[in-house]
């Protein structure tokens, strides 16, 4: 898009002012400088451009000369190969209009602006000092379109820093040193809470009973205190009501005494109170109005008597009014007659001069010299056609001679061409053209060269990749025939192996734990048996069996020996039973240890079986993997499944790359064969077509030499054939031309002869036909005769006007004389106009006096009527006043007001007495005031106040005691509720173990995130050093040029979740933008815009770049470099720079002599 011109129609200080930038000159930069002194309107024009594109702002500051309703900006924009004249006004809708004032859709500017909004355009391409700084900071902070372009790497890593920052943030959410809100910290806090809960609910039965007893005691104490508090509050309420009723009873007695003073006062109607102020006002008002009306009537009567009316003028009123029109004509004629007479003299002189020029000085009837319009038209038509006839005749003569010469030259060329010999046939030429075109349009040679070049590279690549498959000796086809597992199958094997190995580890760990538990149980058994002896159930069973056998033997024999043996066995059994009973706790522990040892032994056996099964599964999996692996893979016998799978996966990946390289090599070989075959077919076709030529060795020529020979042959053959055809066609054409020229000459000669005959016949009808027959004299006579009718007509009109004006003056004087005669007055003809004006003025004065007299009479009648109404109103008022004063027995309304105030006081006292009586009865909860008064008469005030103080203190004490007891009761209830059931501790312990597992998983995830983020940050840093965005490179080069090498360029430095821009000085030191001087900062911001404009213009249509005095802080050398860069930008799109510095214009002309400078002159 380009700005052709900017119309500041009504905007700011401008009115109908245009800045014309002209058309762009091809091959020259489109750079413009708008120069103007301070207050010339540069900033206004700068703002107008943005308002023209995007609409005048809602609260525009440029309405100080032209209000919002008339503000208008116009301009010509060039885009899409067209120039469009548009207008922008300050309205809510339809502000964009065409040159006819018709609304235009805003979408019209959407395409040339490439979707840029107002703020984006101002930030990037419409710069003043503020927007240059603000937008530059935004770009450095990676905000906006240019900011994203600046820090985006060429491989599309613009969001990687944010991803890494998100990864670091995710890790910090898991764990952070001294952090309290991380996931790990929260889980640790939960562990502490669970421990506290377990300590709280892990309560013994005795402690629980104590808690229940404490709770019951707290409940009893609280209930008793609450009952006592209720009684105290009830008593305090009774006493408080008596205390509140005592002062009310005293007020009742006082008001009753006051009310007795108004016993004799009559009670008037309630509305009198509201009516009295109005009666007082009406009394004063009515009397004042009556007095004023009387004075006004006297004044009107004196004014009516003073008015004088001339009744004589009424009889000639119509004639006096008619004088107005005659007076205007009289005055007009008086001024115009001298002018008209002078004009008449001028017209007579003009007619005389014209007749003299026509040699008709003595002609008394000049009207007879005027020719008829038909005759004049016929003469003029012949004069006009004569020049064309002469020119046609001359041209036809020249063309005839020229055609004769060309025909003779063409006949000579045809004879020379016929002597050269025969030409090659068109069919043969067409065959060669077709074969040559086919060979030239084909890409066989290019394909062959590219394929042969790629074959070497692909062959080396294939050999290199083949070396990545150790011990492989087959070719690509054999490699393709291998049946290897795909990555998903390898990953499935890896997952299966991990699961089996995990099971094996778990089984081994379980066996180690179980063996340890069994050993611990055996050790506890040995320890108990060492301390207590053999008291286990097996020993007790053997002892009982031995006693039973001894008893059975004694029953059989019943002798002393068997009895003694039975006694010994029985004593042994009893000792064992006593020992077992005495060591019941050891016996219980022994039983538990024995049971645990048995369970551990069984579990060990089960875990060993499961371990053997898992080992067998792992061996089978390893066998399956070995069976699918190619023979080229050879690993040691002690290699793990992971080693095999990793090697197999790497070998498969290398095989895939090798096969891709092999396929590419085969494709290139096939392309070479196909290109050679197709090239040979096309060359053979061209050789066959070239057999008609006499060229030697065409069968052995290279394709390039063959095409060169064919091109030369075709050029010569076509040239010869074209030359012959052109000569033959030219010969026929020249013959036709000669015949046509001969016919044209004959027609022109006949037309000249016919014109001469017609001219003489028409000229004979005129009064000057006998004097001359030449065209120039006749043309002059006709021209002079054309003025004669107008002169005669204007002379006659002047005569008529003069006569009319003189008649108007005579009639007017006669009318004035007649009116004065009727009035009995004399008329002076020399003063006719003044006499008429005096009559008109006298009549107007008379009419005015008559009108005023009628108005005064009407006003007198109206005032008389008002006076009568006021007297009636005063009588009614007096009657009402007497009614009020007689009721109270007073004389004036003021006295009535005093009585009404006393009545109001009496009513208020009565109302208050009734309210107090009701309030006292309600307080004391009795039916009537008399009962309450009797009750209060018996009250001792001092005793009541003492009881109230005691009850208040007692109530406060009980309230405080209740709060304390309620707190004790609540605490006891909470302690009881915290005591859990039998499995509460087990549930809490299970939750703690789950939390430990969660902490372990989070720790592993934290390590993965931290390690991965660190590695990615290092890789990103290395990548950014190698790949910088193209905008960064352009901005770096521009900054280096502007600063004339003081800075070697720009660099990006990662910081947290973004990147910051730094300047690199020529000695290698780095500087942040805020550490630079103001001028250097602005130069950095401008370099970013210049680079961004070029990036923008590569993918979107260019738009005008406009800047308003942004080089205020630049020195002259750096300003020169800026203009050099702006000139380069102007090769891409239009650049406009506004300034009030003359030296910048000189610098721009030095850098670019073709720069266009526009001066603002307002």
Buried (B, 14 or more C-beta within 10 A) or exposed (E): BBBBBBBBBBBBBBEEBEBEBEEBEEEBBBBBBBBBEEEBBBBBBBBBBBBBBBBBEEEBEBBEEBEBEEBBBBBBBBBEEEEBBBBBBBBEEEBBBEEEEEEBEEEBBEEBBBEBEBEBBBBBBBBBBEBBBEBBBBBBBBBBBBBBBBBBBEEEBBEBBEBBBEBBEEBBBBBBEEEEEBBBBEBEEBBEEBEEBBEBBEBEEEEEEEBBEBBEEBBEBBEEBBEBBEEBBEBBEBBBBBBEBBEBBEBBEEBEEEBEEBEEEEEBEEEBBEEBEEBBEBBEBBEEBBEBBEEBBEEBEEEBEEEEBBEEBBEBEEBBEEBEEBBEBBBEBEEBBEEBEEBBEEBEEBBEEBBEEBEBEEEEEBEEBEBEEEBBEBBBEBBEBBEEBBEBBEBBBEBBEEBBEBBEEBEEBEEEBEEEEEBBEEEBBEBBBEBBEEBEEBEBBEBBEBBBEBBEEBBEBBEEBBEBBEEBEBEBEEBEEBEBBEEEEBEEBBEBBEEBBEBBEBBBEBBEBBBEBBEBBBEBBEBBBEEBBBBBEEBBEEBBEBBEEBBEBBEEEEEEEBBEBBEEBBEBBEEBBEBBEEBEEBBEBBEEBBEBBEBBBEBBEBBBEBBEBBBEBBEEBBEEBEEBBBEBBEBEEEEEBEEBBBBBBEBBEBBEBBBEBBBBBBEBBEBBEBBBEBBEBBBEBBBEBBEBBEBEEBEEBEBEEBBEBBEEBBEEBBEBBEBBEEBEEBBEEBBEBBEEBBEBBEEBBEBEEEBEEEBEEBBEEBEBBEEEEEBEEBBEBBEEBEEBBEBBEBBEBBEEBBEEBEEBBEEBBEBBBEBBEEBEEEBEEEEBBEBBBBBBEBBEBBBEBBEBBEEBEEBBEEBEEBBEEBEEBBEEBEEBBEEBBEBBEBEEBEBBBEBBEEBEBBEEBEEBBEEBBEBBBEBBEBEEBEBBBEBBEEBEEEEBBEBBEBBBEBBEEBEEBBEEBBEBBEEBBEBBEBBBEEEBBEBBEEBBEEBEEBBEEBEEBBEEBBEEBEEBBEEBEEBBEEEBBBBBBBBBBBBBBBBEEBBBBBBBEBEEBBBBBBBBBEEEEEBEBEEBEEBBBBBBBBBBBBBBBBBBBEEBBBBBBBBBBBBEBBEEEBBBBBBBBBBBBBEBBBBBBBBBEEEBBEBBBEBBEEBBBBEBEB
